[in-house]
Amino acid sequence: MKIKLLGKVKQGFVRTIIAILGITLIVYFINVSLIWGRFDNFNFLMDIVGLLLIIISIKFQKIREKIKKLPKFVKIILKAVFICFVLSFIITESIIVYNMNGVLKKNVDYVIVLGCQVDGSIPSIPLMRRINVASKYLKENLKTKVVVTGGKGRGENISEAGAMKNVLIRSGINTERIFIENNATSTKENLKFSDELYDLSNKDIIIVSSDYHMYRALSMAKKLKYKNVAGLPCKSQLSILPAYLAQEYVAVMYYKLLGSI
């Protein structure tokens, strides 16, 4: 009786944890969407994951019984897949977080500012953070030029590069120091197209991007044969950083599979 009772208590605890995790995911990613106005596929997917976790918690006993009936080799494979996922998540996130702190280099040849969402013609908050970090660096390192890179996406009245250039000029950066690449639609294209236009791969370069994005950006730059490249990250808002880190894990794994990083 005691063993059965302990088993039921344990199952109840696991079901409660799964349900809480599911509810937390749904509430958090709905808030992220509403606060930042980014109703993207990833946020929607995470809400679906949260809903599935709640369903699993409700149907926990039936699911457990069905798993018990599976052949032994299937259960081994499922455990192996789960362990591999957990390990890959921990290792990848650790690498991402480790690279969130850049190494400051003075008077480099070029700063490359990677594009991000523009609302109409106004840079989004993450993009403004990148612009502000770049502007501060350029004011302290007067020999350095800047390449702003990013095309025009959905809901954007001007290119991301154009929006960045406008803000940099207003902040006091001389237009002769600002170079534009306004066709890129991804990080890889940001770096590839900028190099094709301005022959950057052999120059001394600093990449400005959001902290969570730094590892992927630097890895892609090195893959594209940038020889002297460092990162200058801008801090992300703490309330939304978990969402960015989760999304970045998916992006890193995807580009690893493609061989882009």
C-alpha positions in Angstrom: 0.0 0.0 0.0 2.8 2.4 0.9 4.6 1.7 -2.4 1.4 2.3 -4.4 0.7 5.5 -2.4 4.2 6.8 -3.0 3.9 5.9 -6.7 0.6 7.9 -7.0 2.2 10.9 -5.1 5.2 10.8 -7.5 2.9 10.7 -10.5 0.8 13.5 -9.2 3.9 15.6 -8.6 5.2 14.9 -12.2 1.7 15.8 -13.7 1.7 19.0 -11.7 5.1 20.0 -12.9 4.2 19.3 -16.5 1.0 21.3 -16.2 2.7 24.2 -14.6 5.4 24.2 -17.3 2.7 24.1 -20.0 0.8 27.0 -18.5 4.0 29.0 -18.0 4.9 28.6 -21.7 1.5 29.7 -22.9 1.3 32.7 -20.6 4.9 33.8 -21.2 4.9 33.6 -25.0 1.4 35.2 -25.3 2.8 38.1 -23.2 5.9 38.3 -25.4 3.7 38.5 -28.5 1.4 41.1 -27.0 4.1 43.3 -25.5 6.4 43.2 -28.5 3.8 42.8 -31.2 5.7 39.9 -32.7 3.2 37.2 -33.6 5.8 35.0 -35.3 5.8 31.3 -35.9 8.1 30.5 -33.0 5.9 32.1 -30.4 2.9 30.3 -31.8 4.8 27.0 -31.8 5.8 27.5 -28.2 2.1 28.1 -27.3 1.3 24.8 -29.0 4.0 23.1 -27.0 2.5 24.5 -23.8 -0.9 23.2 -24.8 0.5 19.8 -25.5 2.1 19.7 -22.1 -1.2 20.5 -20.4 -2.9 17.7 -22.4 -0.1 15.3 -21.4 -0.5 16.2 -17.7 -4.3 15.5 -18.0 -3.8 12.2 -19.9 -0.6 11.3 -18.0 -1.7 7.9 -16.7 -3.0 6.7 -20.1 0.1 7.9 -21.8 2.3 6.1 -19.2 0.4 2.9 -19.7 0.8 3.0 -23.4 4.6 3.7 -23.1 4.9 0.7 -20.8 3.4 -1.5 -23.6 6.0 -0.3 -26.2 8.8 -2.7 -27.3 11.9 -2.3 -25.2 14.0 -1.1 -28.2 11.5 1.7 -28.9 11.6 2.8 -25.3 15.5 2.9 -25.4 15.3 5.0 -28.6 12.9 7.4 -27.1 15.1 7.8 -24.0 18.2 8.3 -26.1 16.4 11.0 -28.2 15.2 12.8 -25.1 18.7 12.7 -23.5 20.3 13.9 -26.7 17.9 16.8 -26.9 18.5 17.8 -23.3 22.2 17.6 -23.7 22.2 19.5 -27.0 20.0 22.2 -25.4 22.2 22.6 -22.3 25.5 22.7 -24.4 24.2 25.0 -27.1 22.6 27.5 -24.6 25.8 27.5 -22.6 27.8 28.4 -25.7 25.3 31.1 -26.7 25.4 32.6 -23.2 29.2 32.4 -23.0 29.4 34.5 -26.3 27.0 37.1 -25.0 30.0 39.2 -23.7 32.1 40.6 -26.5 35.8 41.5 -26.6 36.2 45.2 -27.2 38.7 46.1 -29.9 39.6 49.8 -30.5 39.9 51.5 -33.9 38.9 48.6 -36.1 38.4 49.2 -39.8 34.7 48.6 -39.9 31.8 48.0 -37.6 29.0 45.9 -39.2 25.6 46.5 -37.7 23.2 43.6 -38.4 19.6 44.5 -39.3 16.5 43.8 -37.2 12.8 44.6 -37.5 11.7 48.1 -38.5 8.2 49.2 -37.6 7.2 51.2 -40.6 10.2 53.5 -40.8 11.1 53.4 -37.1 13.7 50.9 -35.8 12.3 48.4 -33.3 13.7 48.4 -29.7 16.2 45.6 -30.4 17.5 47.5 -33.5 17.7 50.8 -31.6 19.9 49.1 -29.0 22.2 47.9 -31.8 22.3 51.4 -33.3 23.1 53.0 -30.0 25.9 50.6 -29.2 27.4 51.2 -32.7 27.0 55.0 -32.4 28.8 55.1 -29.1 31.7 53.0 -30.5 32.0 55.2 -33.6 32.1 58.4 -31.5 34.9 56.9 -29.4 36.8 55.4 -32.4 36.9 58.2 -35.1 38.8 56.2 -37.7 36.3 53.4 -37.8 33.7 53.2 -40.6 30.3 51.5 -40.3 28.3 49.1 -42.6 24.6 49.0 -41.8 23.0 46.0 -43.4 19.5 44.8 -43.8 16.8 44.8 -46.5 13.1 45.8 -46.5 10.8 43.2 -45.0 7.1 42.9 -44.4 5.6 45.9 -42.7 8.7 47.9 -43.3 8.5 51.2 -45.3 12.2 51.5 -45.6 15.1 49.1 -45.5 16.6 48.2 -42.1 19.9 49.6 -43.3 18.2 52.9 -44.3 16.5 53.2 -40.9 19.9 52.6 -39.2 21.6 55.2 -41.4 19.0 57.8 -40.6 19.4 57.3 -36.8 23.2 57.3 -37.0 23.2 60.6 -38.9 20.9 62.2 -36.3 23.2 61.0 -33.6 26.1 62.9 -35.1 27.9 60.3 -37.2 29.2 61.8 -40.5 27.4 60.3 -43.5 30.8 59.7 -45.2 31.6 57.0 -42.6 28.3 55.1 -43.2 28.1 52.4 -45.9 24.8 50.7 -46.8 23.9 47.1 -47.7 20.1 47.0 -48.2 19.2 43.7 -49.7 20.0 41.1 -47.0 17.2 39.1 -45.5 19.2 37.0 -43.0 22.3 37.0 -40.9 24.3 35.1 -43.5 23.2 37.5 -46.2 24.1 40.5 -44.0 27.7 39.3 -43.8 28.0 37.8 -47.3 26.5 40.8 -49.1 28.4 43.3 -47.0 31.7 41.5 -47.8 30.8 41.4 -51.5 30.2 45.2 -51.6 33.0 46.4 -49.4 35.6 43.6 -49.3 35.5 43.2 -45.5 36.7 39.6 -45.0 40.4 40.7 -44.8 39.7 43.9 -42.7 39.6 44.2 -38.9 35.9 43.9 -38.1 33.5 44.3 -35.2 30.0 42.9 -35.6 27.3 44.7 -33.6 24.2 42.6 -32.8 22.0 41.5 -29.9 23.8 39.6 -27.1 21.8 36.3 -27.7 22.7 36.5 -31.4 26.4 37.0 -31.0 27.5 33.4 -31.2 25.6 32.7 -34.5 26.8 35.9 -36.1 30.4 35.3 -35.3 30.3 31.7 -36.3 28.7 32.6 -39.7 31.3 35.3 -40.2 34.2 32.8 -39.6 32.5 30.4 -42.0 32.4 33.1 -44.6 36.2 33.6 -44.2 36.2 36.7 -42.1 39.7 36.6 -40.8 39.7 39.3 -38.0 36.3 39.5 -36.5 35.0 40.2 -33.0 31.6 40.9 -31.4 30.2 43.9 -29.8 26.9 42.9 -28.2 24.0 45.0 -27.1 22.1 43.9 -24.0 18.6 42.5 -24.5 15.7 43.3 -22.2 15.7 40.6 -19.5 12.0 40.0 -19.6 12.2 38.8 -23.2 15.6 37.3 -23.2 14.4 33.7 -22.4 12.2 33.8 -25.5 15.2 34.9 -27.6 17.5 32.3 -26.1 14.9 29.5 -26.8 14.5 30.7 -30.4 18.3 31.0 -30.9 18.7 27.4 -29.9 16.4 26.4 -32.7 18.3 28.7 -35.1 21.7 27.5 -34.1 20.7 23.8 -34.5 19.1 24.5 -37.9 22.2 26.3 -39.3 24.5 23.6 -37.8 22.6 21.0 -39.9 22.9 23.2 -43.0 26.6 23.6 -42.3 26.3 27.4 -42.2 28.0 27.7 -38.8 
